[in-house]
Amino acid sequence: MIFEFERDFAGSLRCIPMIARQKLDIVGIKMTLRQWSRLTRQERVLLVDGSCETDGEQGDYLALVQDLIAARADEPVRFLPPQALQDWREENRMPDAVSMQAEADGVPAPTPEQWAGLAPLKRFALIKLARSKHENENFVPALKEFGILQGED
């Protein structure tokens, strides 16, 4: 699934879409854009579409990512600290970064009910966008796409 707000830059798979970023975070790998760009389109599609829910799937996904980086990139695999970005799993606690980004953008933050009602990938995207140093211009479009902001421009 590619979100509408990321379609311009991730729809072509030249950038890492949120769904692949989430899976990479789950298996604890920090893939650089340079590493991603060295993959074939078919390999990128594998990382976007690959299952990563069960322990077995996560092990397979991790092995695939490590193999692809070793085969295509001249950089080592970089691992994330354990539980680096797991806040998206908590539907009952919105991270401060999300409310701070909403405040910085002059829009209302998701209510607790809205946050709890978001799919895990949408919570992941909002957290990632709120914490990003260069992509937070997509934070408000994401809030609109996810139905948090209606009629706000």
N, C-alpha and C positions, 0 to 999 in steps of 0.2 A: 504494500500500500504506500503510495506516494501522496503526501498531503498537497492540497492545492497551493498553499503558501510556498512550498518548496519545488513546485513543478518546473519553474523556470530554470533552476540550477541543479536540481536533483532528478528531474524527470528524464533527462538524457543520460543519467547515471555518471555524469562527469564529476559530480560531487556525491558525497556519501549521504544517502537519504536517512531520515530519522529511524526508519525500521531497521536498517543495517546498523546504525549507530547503537541502537538499543541492544541488538544481539551481540555486538562487539563488547559493549559494557557488561552484558550478562556473563560472557566468557572471560572478561577481564583483560581485553586487549585494546590498546590505544593505537588505532591504525591512522597513519598520517594520510593527508590528501595525496602526497607524493606516492606513497605505497598503493593507495587506491587507484591512482591514475595509471599505474603500471600493469594493472590487471586487465584482462580482456573483458569485453562487454559480457560475454557469456559467464565469466567468473564473477563479475559484479552481480549479475542476475542471480547466480547461485547464492551469493551472500545476502541478497535482498529476500529471496524466496525460501531459503533454507530454514528448516524447522529448528527451533532452539528453546523448546519448552521443558522437556524432560531432562533428567541428568544424562541419559544416553545421547540425546540429541545435542545437548550442550557440549559433551565430550567430542562428538563427531564434528560439530561446528568449529570448536577450538582447534582441532587437528587440521581441518580444512584451511582455516585462516592462517595457521602457522605454516602449512605447506605452501600456500599461495604466496605468502610474504617471502619465504625462503626461495621459491622458484623465480619470482618476478622482481623483487626489490633488492637493492644492494645495501639495505639497512636491516638492523636486527629487529626482532619482534619486541615491542615495548608493552609491558604489562601495567595495568592499572592497579592501584592499591586495592586490597579486598574491600568490597562494599563501597566502592568509590562513589557511585551514583545510584543508589538504590531507593532514594526518596520517592520515586514514582510508584513504588509498590504500596506506599502508605496512602490509602484513600481517605483516611481520617485526619491527616495532618499535612497541610500544604506548606512547603518550605518557604522560609522568609524571602528567599531570592525571587519567588514569583510575585509576592505582594509588593516587594520593593521595586521590581521592574514595572509592574502595573502603575505604581505611584509615579515613577520616573516618566512614564509615558502618558500620565494624566488620565488614566482609565481605571474603572473599578476592577479590583482583583476578583477572581472567582470566589463565590460564597462557599462556605463549607459543603453545602449541598451540591453545588455545581462541581466542585473539585471531586467529591466522592462519586459523582455520576459520570465522570470522564473515564474513558477506556484507559488502561495502563499506558498504551503508546502515546495517547494525547497528553497524559500527565508527564510522561518522559519528555515529550517535545517541549512543553511549556517550561519545564525545569532547565532543559538544555538551552533553550532560547534565552531564558532569564539569566543564566550563568555565562553565556557566551560573550566574548569580548567583541566579536565582529558580526554576529548574526542577529542581534536583538532587534533589528529593524523588522524582523518577521514575527516578533512577539504579538503585536496588536493584530496583524492579519491572522495569526493562529487563533487568538482569542475569538475573533469574528467567525472563523471557519468552524470552530468547535462549539459555537452557539452561546458563548459566554457574553459577548457583546452583540447586541442587536441594534441596528440602526445608528451606530456610532461612527462618525467620520472625522 
